[in-house]
């Protein structure tokens, strides 16, 4: 007589999923080929994930990529150009002005963070760690979505320049905001702790300004048009 199967717990199911994924990875690690079904499925899932990032990341660069650049929609064209200008200035120009002028530390004898108090070091370390994770999320989501549009959605050379500009703006923004935050931490090390928090939030805002400028209505409009041109 066949004994009833013992029901699996949620933890057992989760562990089995991890075990299956590890076995597949070990099995096909050194045997990848163009005809490998598992590798093809993996590539397909990665492309689908990148497409999802493109739909979820509603930035002004993506909006310019799919905007109707015609005299029939003059307001949307003016809006796209104005928001694009604001995004580049806040995301790239402002952090690099802080870096080039060295305004936060120009009156200090040196730029060593060791001169700050222990409390400031702890707060600065925590906020810097948050900034690093925020930057990593940008790499995994926003840049991945822009990369998908650049590689798989061909709307002509002119429109592709907006995606290239978006990728370049993100990379420069991350570098500039990171350096500016370092200087701001040192320059305000002897000030109120709330200043450290506010300046960290300001640099985080610089990284996401291209998304914050969109709004719900324009974000929905952008996602719908991206979905239409990037169908499976």
Secondary structure, 3 states (H helix, E strand, C coil): CCCCCCCCCHHHHHHHHHHHHHHHHHHCCCCCCCCCHHHHHHHHHHHHHHHHHHHHCCCHHHHHHHCCCCHHHHHHHHHHHHHHHHHHHHHHHHHHHHHHHCHHHCCCCCCCHHHCCHHHHHHHHHHHHHHHHHHHHHHHCHHHHHHHHHHHCCCCHHHHHHHHHHHHHHHHHHHHHHHHHHHHHHHCCCCCHHHHHHHHHHHHHHHHHHHHCCHHHHHHHHHHHHHHHCCC
